[in-house]
Amino acid sequence: MKRILLLSIFLITCLSVATTCIFFGIEDTATVFIVPIIVSILGVIATSYLLVVETVIGHKEYHYSDDVLSIKRKGKTVFEIQKGEVTNLTLIYDVDTDNLYLISFEYCNKKHYIAINSNNKDVLKFVDGIDYNKKNNYWYYLIYIMEILLV
């Protein structure tokens, strides 16, 4: 929560500085600030979404029992997934550490993604015994390397 607030304050500050510079004509060509303004606006939108999820909607919690994975928010069950009806299970491993970090599957013709962290270890019990495909996250590191090279 603190990170979200600090990020939003930082982005709003960047946006206000860039807007002030354009408004008062500090830079001869105001087009220099277009990209920082767009990035700041997108950052403020993303931060606002995360703030709403954090405070209003709540985070997802996963509980597994009796071949049913229950997805809960703020203690209330919002969705249940039957183990026998899961198709196209894919376990996505981190290339760098070779640890499982994401699970994707289809249930009722809808694709579901579940990030694996310390809060949702019940998901590992849920996928135990189901046929799966194994993938690695090459694209994440490729994009990261391209970002470093372009900056």
Solvent accessible surface area in square Angstrom, and as a share of the most:
residue,aa,sasa,rsa
1,M,96,0.43
2,K,162,0.69
3,R,206,0.75
4,I,25,0.13
5,L,78,0.39
6,L,123,0.61
7,L,82,0.41
8,S,19,0.12
9,I,109,0.55
10,F,122,0.51
11,L,20,0.10
12,I,96,0.49
13,T,70,0.41
14,C,48,0.29
15,L,43,0.21
16,S,56,0.36
17,V,85,0.49
18,A,6,0.05
19,T,69,0.40
20,T,62,0.36
21,C,22,0.13
22,I,57,0.29
23,F,156,0.65
24,F,141,0.59
25,G,49,0.47
26,I,120,0.61
27,E,78,0.35
28,D,142,0.74
29,T,79,0.46
30,A,44,0.34
31,T,93,0.54
32,V,87,0.50
33,F,42,0.18
34,I,83,0.42
35,V,103,0.59
36,P,59,0.37
37,I,33,0.17
38,I,90,0.46
39,V,90,0.52
40,S,6,0.04
41,I,78,0.39
42,L,110,0.55
43,G,16,0.16
44,V,37,0.21
45,I,105,0.54
46,A,53,0.41
47,T,2,0.01
48,S,53,0.34
49,Y,135,0.51
50,L,80,0.40
51,L,56,0.28
52,V,69,0.39
53,V,22,0.12
54,E,54,0.24
55,T,67,0.39
56,V,101,0.58
57,I,73,0.37
58,G,6,0.06
59,H,109,0.48
60,K,97,0.41
61,E,80,0.36
62,Y,19,0.07
63,H,80,0.36
64,Y,47,0.18
65,S,72,0.46
66,D,134,0.70
67,D,79,0.41
68,V,29,0.16
69,L,0,0.00
70,S,17,0.11
71,I,11,0.06
72,K,54,0.23
73,R,61,0.22
74,K,124,0.53
75,G,57,0.55
76,K,151,0.64
77,T,69,0.40
78,V,85,0.49
79,F,78,0.33
80,E,89,0.40
81,I,0,0.00
82,Q,70,0.31
83,K,40,0.17
84,G,78,0.75
85,E,97,0.44
86,V,13,0.07
87,T,74,0.43
88,N,86,0.44
89,L,4,0.02
90,T,11,0.07
91,L,13,0.07
92,I,26,0.13
93,Y,42,0.16
94,D,23,0.12
95,V,64,0.37
96,D,107,0.55
97,T,78,0.45
98,D,93,0.48
99,N,92,0.47
100,L,36,0.18
101,Y,80,0.31
102,L,36,0.18
103,I,0,0.00
104,S,4,0.03
105,F,0,0.00
106,E,51,0.23
107,Y,17,0.06
108,C,96,0.57
109,N,153,0.79
110,K,126,0.54
111,K,86,0.37
112,H,25,0.11
113,Y,131,0.50
114,I,4,0.02
115,A,58,0.45
116,I,23,0.11
117,N,75,0.38
118,S,94,0.61
119,N,132,0.67
120,N,10,0.05
121,K,106,0.45
122,D,37,0.19
123,V,0,0.00
124,L,63,0.31
125,K,123,0.52
126,F,0,0.00
127,V,13,0.07
128,D,100,0.52
129,G,80,0.77
130,I,32,0.16
131,D,134,0.70
132,Y,117,0.45
133,N,90,0.46
134,K,121,0.51
135,K,117,0.50
136,N,57,0.29
137,N,15,0.08
138,Y,136,0.52
139,W,184,0.65
140,Y,132,0.50
141,Y,62,0.24
142,L,86,0.43
143,I,113,0.57
144,Y,113,0.43
145,I,90,0.46
146,M,92,0.41
147,E,99,0.45
148,I,98,0.50
149,L,127,0.63
150,L,142,0.70
151,V,154,0.89
